[in-house]
């Protein structure tokens, strides 16, 4: 089995090598092998240079890099990465250090046991480390998850999580449209309508960033998420 690790990157020159080290070093259970697909979203820093330097130093690591012709947004970068993925399953890995690749095996466990088609990594479950940051962000995340659950009839605890491990043929068949941070509610809405899909959730760690450290999501993205929850559950089926 192969896992495609999709990395959307925008101005992540400072940390991209660190996350690549973590992805390189993790040993996946069940003999699962890795491929890395990095989509550069028209970065204005040295992200591409850093990735190519890393590839030259790690020739045995299966890395593919694709550069967007203009800045299109995280969702659009993920769309392209899904298109390029050749693995049996895929997962999105942000290029920052908020999520720990060592925990891929937590998400793989229900897959390897034959129970799941999709596994969400919840930042609100379990006893793993969580950096203490923004109260209103946590309230916003829980509100968006609850609103999404009302429409999808799922009982998720973290709809907005980056870590969603998905069977590749399912992901490739969803016809995703959202190019920016509306990607998560759109994806969840469309996954919930896949016939007989088996969705699981496991607890993961979260090493969040402050805005000074590069956090990019803001209150406008929250309103967009509300719009997308309503749009893709009611008006865009």
TORROKE-209528 format. One line per field, with one value per residue (C-alpha): x, y, z; residue number from 0; residue in three letters. Coordinates in nm, 4 decimals. Each point is the difference from the previous one (the first is absolute). Layout:
<atoms>
x <- [X / ...] $
y <- [Y / ...] $
z <- [Z / ...] $
n <- [NUM / ...] $
res <- [ALA / ...] $
</atoms>
This chain:
<atoms>
x <- [0.0000 / 0.1184 / -0.0868 / 0.0147 / 0.0947 / -0.1270 / 0.1807 / -0.1439 / 0.2707 / -0.0119 / 0.3007 / 0.1183 / 0.3737 / 0.0786 / -0.1572 / -0.0510 / 0.3202 / -0.1035 / -0.3340 / 0.1671 / 0.2424 / -0.2928 / -0.1805 / 0.3202 / 0.0704 / -0.3424 / -0.0273 / -0.3511 / -0.1656 / -0.0960 / 0.2805 / -0.1780 / 0.2302 / -0.0048 / 0.0003 / 0.0156 / -0.1729 / 0.0802 / -0.2059 / 0.1612 / -0.2757 / 0.2057 / 0.2182 / 0.1917 / 0.2787 / 0.2506 / -0.2442 / 0.0720 / 0.3753 / -0.0075 / -0.2027 / 0.2309 / 0.3039 / -0.1664 / -0.0770 / 0.3631 / 0.1151 / -0.2614 / -0.0050 / -0.1633 / -0.3000 / -0.2967 / -0.0792 / -0.1854 / -0.0334 / -0.2479 / -0.0223 / -0.3251 / 0.0223 / -0.1610 / -0.1134 / -0.3267 / -0.0412 / 0.0470 / -0.3073 / 0.1145 / 0.3447 / -0.1610 / -0.2166 / 0.3156 / 0.1735 / -0.2986 / 0.0168 / 0.3721 / -0.0269 / 0.0660 / -0.0440 / -0.2828 / -0.0713 / 0.0870 / 0.0381 / 0.0605 / 0.3051 / 0.0332 / 0.3538 / 0.0133 / 0.0624 / -0.3532 / -0.0635 / 0.2360 / 0.0636 / 0.0890 / -0.3753 / -0.0756 / -0.0057 / -0.2845 / -0.2084 / 0.1163 / -0.1064 / -0.3754 / 0.0997 / 0.2428 / -0.2544 / -0.2490 / -0.2558 / 0.0330 / 0.0059 / 0.0643 / 0.1611 / -0.0131 / 0.2680 / -0.1752 / 0.1823 / -0.2750 / 0.0202 / 0.2404 / 0.2875 / 0.2597 / 0.1837 / -0.1855 / 0.1539 / -0.2165 / -0.0781 / -0.3194 / -0.3258 / -0.2198 / 0.1672 / -0.0916 / -0.3575 / -0.0172 / 0.1284 / -0.2543 / -0.2817 / 0.0949 / 0.0264 / -0.3413 / -0.1593 / 0.1543 / -0.1182 / -0.3576 / -0.0045 / 0.2141 / -0.1396 / 0.3557 / 0.1211 / 0.3467 / 0.1843 / 0.2398 / -0.1261 / 0.2688 / 0.2972 / 0.2766 / 0.0519 / -0.2544 / 0.1275 / -0.2157 / -0.0151 / 0.1398 / -0.2688 / -0.2626 / 0.1925 / 0.0577 / -0.3718 / -0.1289 / 0.0326 / 0.1182 / -0.0342 / 0.1030 / 0.3423 / 0.0703 / -0.1035 / -0.3506 / 0.1620 / -0.0587 / -0.3803 / -0.0446 / 0.2055 / -0.1937 / -0.3367 / 0.0913 / 0.1570 / -0.3170 / -0.2001 / 0.2238 / -0.2101 / 0.0973 / 0.3107 / 0.1601 / 0.1325 / 0.2015 / 0.1642 / 0.3102 / 0.1621 / 0.3184 / 0.2415 / -0.0034 / 0.2981 / -0.1754 / 0.1670 / -0.0673 / -0.0547 / 0.3539 / 0.1250 / -0.1834 / -0.3630 / -0.1997 / -0.3668 / -0.2184 / -0.3569 / -0.0914 / 0.0817 / -0.2467 / -0.2818 / 0.1025 / -0.0175 / -0.3576 / -0.0928 / 0.1580 / -0.1723 / -0.3371 / 0.0874 / 0.1380 / -0.2555 / -0.3143 / 0.0533 / 0.2858 / -0.0702] $
y <- [0.0000 / 0.3519 / 0.3200 / 0.3256 / 0.2905 / 0.3253 / 0.3158 / 0.3383 / 0.2609 / 0.3780 / 0.1919 / -0.2866 / 0.0262 / 0.0329 / -0.3290 / -0.2158 / -0.2000 / -0.0740 / -0.1515 / -0.1951 / -0.1459 / -0.1113 / -0.1576 / -0.1717 / -0.1471 / -0.1427 / -0.3768 / -0.0968 / -0.3106 / -0.2934 / 0.0579 / 0.3066 / 0.2056 / 0.3777 / 0.2478 / 0.3774 / 0.2461 / 0.3647 / 0.2685 / 0.3435 / 0.2623 / 0.2734 / 0.0673 / 0.3291 / -0.1348 / -0.2839 / -0.2878 / -0.1614 / 0.0457 / -0.1621 / -0.2951 / -0.0591 / 0.0179 / -0.2544 / -0.2298 / 0.0141 / -0.1017 / -0.2779 / -0.1647 / -0.3186 / 0.1877 / -0.0068 / 0.3724 / 0.1722 / 0.3793 / 0.1973 / 0.3806 / 0.1871 / 0.2750 / 0.2451 / 0.0057 / -0.1951 / -0.0976 / -0.3060 / -0.1787 / 0.0364 / -0.1313 / -0.3050 / -0.0572 / -0.0165 / -0.2282 / -0.2395 / -0.0066 / -0.0898 / -0.2585 / -0.3635 / -0.1564 / -0.2208 / 0.2546 / 0.3659 / 0.2489 / 0.3761 / 0.1182 / 0.3734 / 0.1241 / 0.1605 / -0.1969 / -0.0031 / -0.3696 / -0.2904 / -0.2564 / -0.2575 / -0.0264 / -0.1258 / -0.3466 / 0.1026 / 0.0828 / -0.3075 / -0.2434 / -0.0113 / -0.0212 / -0.2902 / -0.1783 / 0.0131 / 0.2211 / 0.3419 / 0.1812 / 0.3414 / 0.0903 / 0.3493 / 0.1035 / 0.1946 / 0.2661 / -0.0225 / -0.3718 / -0.1979 / 0.0876 / 0.1124 / 0.3356 / 0.3148 / 0.3445 / 0.2513 / 0.2929 / 0.1790 / -0.0479 / 0.1455 / -0.2165 / -0.3103 / 0.1227 / 0.0781 / -0.3451 / -0.1723 / 0.2173 / -0.0756 / -0.3723 / -0.0018 / 0.1923 / -0.2397 / -0.3009 / 0.1304 / -0.0191 / -0.3118 / -0.1994 / -0.0957 / 0.0236 / 0.1400 / 0.1986 / 0.1818 / 0.0621 / 0.2647 / -0.2277 / -0.0143 / -0.3727 / -0.1916 / -0.3321 / -0.0931 / -0.2856 / 0.1549 / -0.1184 / 0.1636 / 0.3297 / 0.0073 / -0.0455 / 0.2894 / 0.2877 / 0.2511 / 0.3723 / 0.2126 / 0.1564 / 0.1426 / -0.0787 / -0.1104 / -0.3273 / -0.1790 / 0.0434 / -0.0742 / -0.3182 / -0.1159 / 0.0714 / -0.1976 / -0.2886 / -0.0340 / -0.0715 / -0.2789 / -0.3204 / -0.2429 / 0.2031 / -0.0929 / 0.3051 / -0.0316 / 0.2542 / -0.0263 / 0.2443 / 0.1779 / 0.2611 / 0.3655 / 0.2371 / 0.3195 / 0.3170 / 0.3612 / 0.2618 / 0.1254 / -0.3526 / -0.0189 / -0.0911 / 0.0948 / -0.0706 / 0.2852 / 0.0991 / 0.0495 / -0.3664 / -0.0927 / 0.1801 / -0.1675 / -0.3370 / 0.0716 / 0.0943 / -0.3196 / -0.2218 / 0.1342 / 0.0067 / -0.3524 / -0.1646 / 0.1726 / 0.1655 / -0.1812 / -0.3706] $
z <- [0.0000 / -0.0795 / 0.1895 / -0.1953 / 0.2278 / -0.1493 / 0.1078 / -0.1091 / 0.0547 / -0.0043 / 0.1344 / 0.2217 / -0.0763 / 0.3696 / 0.1081 / -0.3120 / 0.0569 / 0.3578 / -0.0981 / -0.2812 / 0.2551 / 0.2149 / -0.2958 / -0.1111 / 0.3418 / 0.0801 / -0.0570 / -0.1006 / 0.1391 / -0.2189 / -0.2485 / -0.1424 / -0.2228 / -0.0504 / -0.2847 / 0.0541 / -0.2290 / 0.0691 / -0.1730 / 0.0206 / -0.0039 / -0.1698 / 0.3039 / 0.0060 / 0.2229 / -0.0539 / 0.0518 / -0.3383 / 0.0382 / 0.3443 / -0.1266 / -0.2959 / 0.2274 / 0.2266 / -0.2942 / -0.1098 / 0.3484 / 0.0273 / -0.3445 / 0.1305 / 0.1374 / -0.2468 / -0.0254 / -0.2823 / -0.0093 / -0.2079 / -0.0132 / -0.0605 / -0.2632 / 0.2437 / 0.3623 / 0.0035 / 0.3651 / 0.2180 / -0.1335 / -0.3597 / 0.0926 / 0.1598 / -0.3090 / -0.2121 / 0.2483 / 0.0003 / -0.3790 / 0.0095 / 0.2791 / -0.0912 / 0.3457 / 0.1241 / 0.2742 / 0.0445 / 0.2806 / 0.0060 / 0.1936 / 0.0558 / -0.0585 / 0.3448 / 0.3196 / 0.1456 / -0.0694 / 0.0735 / -0.2786 / 0.2680 / 0.0509 / -0.3524 / 0.1547 / 0.2314 / -0.3063 / -0.1899 / 0.2725 / -0.0889 / -0.3684 / 0.0464 / 0.2200 / -0.2866 / 0.1754 / -0.1657 / -0.3341 / 0.1585 / 0.3332 / 0.1532 / 0.2486 / 0.2745 / 0.2000 / 0.2625 / 0.0814 / 0.2149 / 0.2295 / -0.2550 / 0.0352 / -0.1083 / 0.0039 / 0.1893 / -0.2305 / -0.1021 / 0.1920 / -0.2753 / -0.2645 / 0.1984 / 0.0453 / -0.3723 / -0.0946 / 0.2226 / -0.1363 / -0.3613 / 0.0758 / 0.1697 / -0.2882 / -0.2510 / 0.2011 / -0.0001 / -0.3791 / -0.0567 / 0.2953 / 0.0955 / 0.3605 / -0.0659 / 0.2657 / -0.2379 / -0.3538 / -0.0627 / 0.0708 / -0.2587 / 0.0578 / -0.2055 / -0.1322 / -0.3002 / -0.2473 / -0.3169 / -0.2402 / 0.2219 / 0.0173 / -0.3745 / -0.0673 / 0.2120 / -0.2520 / 0.2589 / -0.0766 / 0.2989 / -0.0585 / 0.3434 / 0.3565 / -0.0998 / -0.1033 / 0.3329 / 0.0293 / -0.3711 / 0.0299 / 0.3068 / -0.1623 / -0.3099 / 0.1915 / 0.2084 / -0.3167 / -0.1327 / 0.0134 / 0.2791 / 0.0924 / 0.3331 / 0.1867 / 0.3211 / 0.2300 / 0.2208 / 0.2433 / -0.1099 / 0.1357 / -0.1029 / 0.0098 / -0.1099 / -0.1237 / 0.0935 / -0.2694 / 0.0640 / -0.0710 / -0.3314 / 0.0750 / -0.3110 / 0.0804 / 0.1309 / 0.0802 / -0.3668 / -0.0598 / 0.2746 / -0.1791 / -0.3247 / 0.1745 / 0.1152 / -0.3568 / -0.1343 / 0.2579 / -0.1126 / -0.3702 / -0.0350 / 0.2266 / -0.1291 / -0.3369 / -0.1733 / 0.0115] $
n <- [0 / 1 / 2 / 3 / 4 / 5 / 6 / 7 / 8 / 9 / 10 / 11 / 12 / 13 / 14 / 15 / 16 / 17 / 18 / 19 / 20 / 21 / 22 / 23 / 24 / 25 / 26 / 27 / 28 / 29 / 30 / 31 / 32 / 33 / 34 / 35 / 36 / 37 / 38 / 39 / 40 / 41 / 42 / 43 / 44 / 45 / 46 / 47 / 48 / 49 / 50 / 51 / 52 / 53 / 54 / 55 / 56 / 57 / 58 / 59 / 60 / 61 / 62 / 63 / 64 / 65 / 66 / 67 / 68 / 69 / 70 / 71 / 72 / 73 / 74 / 75 / 76 / 77 / 78 / 79 / 80 / 81 / 82 / 83 / 84 / 85 / 86 / 87 / 88 / 89 / 90 / 91 / 92 / 93 / 94 / 95 / 96 / 97 / 98 / 99 / 100 / 101 / 102 / 103 / 104 / 105 / 106 / 107 / 108 / 109 / 110 / 111 / 112 / 113 / 114 / 115 / 116 / 117 / 118 / 119 / 120 / 121 / 122 / 123 / 124 / 125 / 126 / 127 / 128 / 129 / 130 / 131 / 132 / 133 / 134 / 135 / 136 / 137 / 138 / 139 / 140 / 141 / 142 / 143 / 144 / 145 / 146 / 147 / 148 / 149 / 150 / 151 / 152 / 153 / 154 / 155 / 156 / 157 / 158 / 159 / 160 / 161 / 162 / 163 / 164 / 165 / 166 / 167 / 168 / 169 / 170 / 171 / 172 / 173 / 174 / 175 / 176 / 177 / 178 / 179 / 180 / 181 / 182 / 183 / 184 / 185 / 186 / 187 / 188 / 189 / 190 / 191 / 192 / 193 / 194 / 195 / 196 / 197 / 198 / 199 / 200 / 201 / 202 / 203 / 204 / 205 / 206 / 207 / 208 / 209 / 210 / 211 / 212 / 213 / 214 / 215 / 216 / 217 / 218 / 219 / 220 / 221 / 222 / 223 / 224 / 225 / 226 / 227 / 228 / 229 / 230 / 231 / 232 / 233 / 234 / 235 / 236] $
res <- [UNK / UNK / UNK / UNK / UNK / UNK / UNK / UNK / UNK / UNK / UNK / UNK / UNK / UNK / UNK / UNK / UNK / UNK / UNK / UNK / UNK / UNK / UNK / UNK / UNK / UNK / UNK / UNK / UNK / UNK / UNK / UNK / UNK / UNK / UNK / UNK / UNK / UNK / UNK / UNK / UNK / UNK / UNK / UNK / UNK / UNK / UNK / UNK / UNK / UNK / UNK / UNK / UNK / UNK / UNK / UNK / UNK / UNK / UNK / UNK / UNK / UNK / UNK / UNK / UNK / UNK / UNK / UNK / UNK / UNK / UNK / UNK / UNK / UNK / UNK / UNK / UNK / UNK / UNK / UNK / UNK / UNK / UNK / UNK / UNK / UNK / UNK / UNK / UNK / UNK / UNK / UNK / UNK / UNK / UNK / UNK / UNK / UNK / UNK / UNK / UNK / UNK / UNK / UNK / UNK / UNK / UNK / UNK / UNK / UNK / UNK / UNK / UNK / UNK / UNK / UNK / UNK / UNK / UNK / UNK / UNK / UNK / UNK / UNK / UNK / UNK / UNK / UNK / UNK / UNK / UNK / UNK / UNK / UNK / UNK / UNK / UNK / UNK / UNK / UNK / UNK / UNK / UNK / UNK / UNK / UNK / UNK / UNK / UNK / UNK / UNK / UNK / UNK / UNK / UNK / UNK / UNK / UNK / UNK / UNK / UNK / UNK / UNK / UNK / UNK / UNK / UNK / UNK / UNK / UNK / UNK / UNK / UNK / UNK / UNK / UNK / UNK / UNK / UNK / UNK / UNK / UNK / UNK / UNK / UNK / UNK / UNK / UNK / UNK / UNK / UNK / UNK / UNK / UNK / UNK / UNK / UNK / UNK / UNK / UNK / UNK / UNK / UNK / UNK / UNK / UNK / UNK / UNK / UNK / UNK / UNK / UNK / UNK / UNK / UNK / UNK / UNK / UNK / UNK / UNK / UNK / UNK / UNK / UNK / UNK / UNK / UNK / UNK / UNK / UNK / UNK / UNK / UNK / UNK / UNK / UNK / UNK] $
</atoms>
